[in-house]
Amino acid sequence: MKKLPLYVAGVIALCVQFSSSGYGQDVGVRARVDSTRFVVGDPITVRIEVSHPRGLTFRLLVGDTLGAFFVLDKSNFQPQSDTVTATSIVVAKYDSGTAIVPPIEFLYTVPGDTSLHTVASNPLILTIVTVPVDTSKDIRDIKPPLSIPLTFAEVAMYVGILLAIVAIAYFVYRYWKKKQMEKATDAYVPPPKAAHVIALEELAVLKEKKLWQQGLIKAYYSELTEIIRRYFENRYNVRALEETTDEILHELRKHSHAAPILEESNTLLTLADLVKFATYQPGIPDHEEMMTIAYKIIDKTRVVEAKAVTKPERMVAIHVDQ
């Protein structure tokens, strides 16, 4: 292979150098912003336009910061024509004062040349200010507190908690009431008279009052059931004056000798409840029948004391001699 003459090699090297320097002189970069005054933290878009010969490729040499600015975003290169390419970056600064966006550097390559070349934009002088404060107005929140509506799940949860509290309170009350009844049972003092004697005396007094004959129906049934409830307390040692009809019947079922009066007790107490709490108006036969039932309840369950049986004295026959 023949070597090129020295003058030919020198001409080629001079041409390459001239071509490279020619490209460098023909590439121009211009950076601009829409304003030179921004508020602290505002995103600032720096628009960059590169003028260049045909066929050049570019790469932006910018990291996460650019001088005193933080880089928020970078755009791809967009060809505007064969000789103009545009791009942009978004920066921000978080303190006030005058700041300089330094020249933005690019790498570019020339067609047919593997070497890398650099070019930079013009610097930009910006003023960063804080948010102005109106001292004539009171200090207040930027936004009022938000009102967040309750969801169905939250409402269901609150209702469930409320029901649980009510249930716990009910069982605690029942437990306390049971304990009170047990204490009362332990301290039970029998009445000075037999239970049926007290009840019969009270029924006699009630009959003399003639309440239902005067139209005092509710008062009549209240006193009648109170007499029977008191009889149950004295006879069976239950807190009948404080219990409901169902609770009284439940207590009576525990006593085998109360079985004959369960149906009659239920009839009397239930009818009285209807009169007292449901404004039920029974007929005149019902008034008399309830009094009769009351006497039957007492008669069937009264305590009968067994009388002591004494043996007759033995007769001794005395014979007298005539």
C-alpha positions in Angstrom: 0.0 0.0 0.0 1.3 3.4 -1.0 1.6 6.1 1.6 0.0 9.4 1.0 2.3 12.3 0.3 2.9 14.5 3.3 1.2 17.5 1.6 -1.9 15.5 0.9 -2.2 14.3 4.6 -1.7 17.9 5.7 -4.5 19.1 3.5 -6.9 16.4 4.8 -6.1 17.2 8.4 -6.7 20.9 7.7 -10.0 20.2 6.1 -11.2 18.1 9.1 -10.1 20.8 11.5 -11.9 23.4 9.5 -15.0 21.3 9.2 -15.1 20.7 13.0 -14.5 24.3 13.9 -17.2 25.2 11.3 -19.8 23.1 13.1 -18.9 24.5 16.5 -19.4 28.0 15.2 -22.7 27.1 13.6 -24.3 25.6 16.7 -26.1 28.1 18.9 -28.2 27.6 22.1 -30.6 30.1 23.5 -32.4 29.7 26.9 -35.3 31.8 27.9 -38.1 32.0 30.6 -41.5 33.6 30.5 -40.7 35.9 33.4 -37.7 36.9 35.5 -39.7 37.0 38.8 -41.1 34.0 40.6 -42.4 33.0 44.0 -40.4 30.6 46.2 -41.2 27.0 45.2 -42.9 27.9 41.8 -42.0 25.6 38.9 -39.9 27.5 36.4 -39.9 26.3 32.8 -36.7 27.0 31.0 -37.3 26.8 27.2 -34.2 26.0 25.1 -33.8 26.3 21.4 -30.8 24.9 19.5 -29.8 26.2 16.1 -27.5 23.8 14.2 -26.5 22.3 10.9 -28.4 19.3 9.6 -27.8 15.9 11.0 -26.5 16.8 14.5 -27.7 14.8 17.5 -27.8 16.2 21.1 -27.8 15.1 24.7 -28.5 17.2 27.7 -25.9 17.4 30.4 -28.1 18.2 33.4 -28.4 16.3 36.7 -30.7 16.7 39.7 -29.6 20.2 40.3 -28.6 23.2 38.2 -26.6 25.7 40.2 -28.9 26.7 43.2 -32.0 25.3 41.5 -33.6 21.8 41.8 -34.4 20.1 38.5 -38.0 18.9 38.6 -38.5 17.6 35.0 -36.7 17.3 31.6 -38.3 17.1 28.2 -37.1 15.2 25.2 -35.6 17.0 22.2 -38.3 18.0 19.7 -37.1 18.9 16.1 -38.7 22.2 15.0 -37.1 22.0 11.6 -34.0 20.5 10.0 -31.8 23.0 11.7 -33.7 23.9 14.9 -34.3 21.6 17.9 -36.1 22.5 21.1 -36.3 21.2 24.6 -37.1 22.4 28.1 -36.4 21.7 31.7 -38.4 22.6 34.8 -36.6 23.9 37.9 -37.5 25.4 41.2 -35.8 27.3 44.1 -36.9 27.2 47.7 -35.3 30.3 49.1 -35.7 33.9 48.0 -33.2 36.3 46.4 -31.5 36.9 43.1 -30.3 33.6 41.5 -28.6 32.8 38.3 -29.5 29.8 36.2 -26.1 28.8 34.9 -25.4 27.9 31.3 -27.0 24.6 30.3 -24.5 22.3 28.5 -25.2 19.9 25.7 -23.2 17.2 24.0 -23.6 16.8 20.3 -22.1 14.7 17.5 -21.3 15.5 13.9 -22.3 13.1 11.2 -19.3 11.0 10.2 -17.4 12.0 13.4 -17.4 9.9 16.6 -15.9 12.7 18.7 -18.1 14.5 21.2 -18.5 18.2 21.2 -20.1 20.5 23.8 -22.1 23.7 23.6 -23.8 25.8 26.3 -26.7 28.1 26.6 -26.7 31.7 27.9 -27.2 32.1 31.7 -30.4 33.6 33.1 -30.8 36.0 36.0 -34.0 35.4 38.1 -35.6 37.0 41.2 -37.2 34.6 43.7 -39.6 36.3 46.2 -41.6 35.0 49.1 -45.4 35.0 49.3 -46.5 38.6 50.2 -48.3 38.9 53.6 -51.3 41.2 54.0 -50.7 42.6 57.5 -54.1 44.4 57.5 -56.0 41.1 57.9 -56.1 38.6 60.8 -54.0 35.4 60.7 -56.2 32.5 59.6 -55.8 29.0 58.2 -55.1 28.6 54.5 -58.2 26.4 54.2 -61.0 25.7 56.7 -61.2 22.3 58.3 -62.7 19.7 56.0 -66.0 18.0 57.1 -65.7 14.3 56.2 -69.1 12.5 56.1 -69.4 9.3 58.0 -69.4 6.1 55.9 -71.9 3.3 56.3 -69.2 1.1 57.9 -68.4 3.8 60.5 -72.1 4.3 61.3 -72.5 0.5 61.7 -69.5 0.4 64.0 -70.8 3.1 66.2 -74.3 1.5 66.4 -72.7 -1.8 67.3 -70.6 -0.2 70.1 -73.8 1.5 71.4 -75.7 -1.8 71.4 -72.9 -3.6 73.1 -72.8 -1.0 75.9 -76.6 -1.2 76.4 -76.4 -5.1 76.5 -73.5 -4.9 79.1 -75.5 -2.4 81.2 -78.6 -4.6 81.1 -76.7 -7.8 82.2 -74.9 -5.8 84.9 -78.3 -4.5 86.2 -79.8 -8.1 86.1 -76.8 -9.4 88.0 -77.1 -6.6 90.6 -80.8 -7.2 91.0 -80.3 -10.9 91.5 -77.7 -10.2 94.2 -80.1 -7.8 95.9 -82.8 -10.4 95.8 -80.4 -13.0 97.4 -79.5 -10.5 100.1 -83.2 -9.8 100.7 -83.9 -13.6 100.9 -81.2 -14.1 103.5 -82.6 -11.3 105.6 -86.2 -12.4 105.2 -88.4 -11.7 108.2 -91.7 -13.5 108.2 -94.8 -11.3 108.8 -96.3 -11.2 112.3 -99.5 -12.8 110.9 -100.0 -15.7 108.5 -99.8 -14.6 104.8 -103.4 -15.7 104.1 -104.7 -13.8 107.1 -103.1 -10.5 106.0 -104.4 -11.0 102.4 -108.0 -11.8 103.5 -108.1 -8.7 105.7 -106.8 -6.5 102.9 -109.4 -8.0 100.4 -112.1 -7.2 102.9 -111.0 -3.6 103.1 -110.8 -3.4 99.3 -114.4 -4.7 98.9 -115.6 -2.0 101.4 -114.0 0.8 99.3 -116.3 -0.1 96.3 -113.7 1.4 93.9 -115.0 -0.1 90.6 -118.6 0.8 91.6 -117.4 4.5 91.6 -115.7 4.1 88.2 -112.2 3.9 89.7 -111.3 0.8 87.6 -107.5 1.3 87.4 -107.3 2.0 91.2 -109.3 -1.2 91.9 -107.1 -3.4 89.8 -103.9 -1.8 91.2 -104.9 -2.5 94.8 -106.2 -6.0 94.0 -103.0 -7.1 92.3 -100.9 -5.4 95.0 -102.7 -7.5 97.7 -102.0 -10.7 95.7 -98.4 -9.8 95.0 -97.8 -9.1 98.7 -99.4 -12.4 99.5 -96.9 -14.1 97.2 -94.1 -12.4 98.9 -95.2 -13.4 102.4 -96.2 -16.9 101.3 -93.3 -17.9 99.0 -90.6 -15.3 99.9 -90.4 -13.8 96.4 -90.0 -10.1 95.5 -93.4 -10.1 93.7 -94.0 -6.4 94.3 -90.9 -5.5 92.2 -91.3 -8.2 89.5 -93.2 -8.4 86.2 -96.1 -10.9 85.7 -93.8 -13.3 83.8 -91.1 -13.1 86.5 -93.7 -13.9 89.2 -95.1 -16.9 87.4 -91.5 -18.1 86.8 -90.9 -17.9 90.6 -94.2 -19.7 91.4 -93.3 -22.6 89.1 -90.4 -23.4 91.5 -92.9 -24.3 94.2 -94.8 -27.5 93.6 -97.8 -26.5 95.9 -98.3 -23.3 93.8 -99.1 -25.4 90.6 -103.0 -25.2 91.2 -103.0 -21.4 91.1 -100.7 -20.7 88.1 -103.5 -20.3 85.5 -105.6 -18.2 87.8 -102.7 -16.0 88.8 -101.8 -15.5 85.1 -105.4 -14.5 84.4 -105.7 -12.0 87.2 -102.2 -10.4 86.8 -102.5 -10.2 83.0 -105.9 -8.5 83.0 -104.7 -6.1 85.6 -101.7 -5.2 83.4 -104.0 -4.5 80.5 -106.1 -2.2 82.7 -103.1 -0.4 84.2 -100.9 0.0 81.1 -103.1 -0.5 78.0 -106.2 1.4 79.2 -108.3 -1.8 78.8 -111.9 -1.5 80.2 -113.2 -4.8 81.4 -116.9 -5.4 82.1 -118.6 -5.5 85.5 -118.7 -9.3 85.6 -114.9 -9.2 85.2 -114.5 -7.0 88.3 -116.4 -9.5 90.4 -114.7 -12.5 88.9 -111.2 -11.1 89.6 -112.1 -10.7 93.3 -113.4 -14.3 93.3 -110.1 -15.5 91.7 -108.1 -13.6 94.3 -110.0 -15.5 97.1 -109.4 -18.8 95.3 -105.7 -18.2 95.0 -105.4 -17.5 98.7 -107.7 -20.4 99.7 -105.8 -23.0 97.6 -102.4 -22.0 98.9 -103.0 -21.0 102.5 -101.0 -22.7 105.1 -103.2 -24.9 107.3 -101.8 -25.5 110.7 -102.4 -28.9 112.1 -104.1 -28.9 115.5 -102.6 -31.0 118.2 -104.8 -34.0 119.1 -104.9 -34.8 122.8 -105.9 -38.2 124.1 -108.9 -38.3 126.4 -108.1 -38.9 130.0 -108.7 -42.5 131.0 -111.8 -43.0 133.1 -111.4 -44.9 136.3 -114.5 -46.6 137.7 -114.8 -46.5 141.4 -117.1 -49.0 143.0 -118.7 -48.0 146.3 -119.8 -50.8 148.5 -123.3 -50.4 149.6 
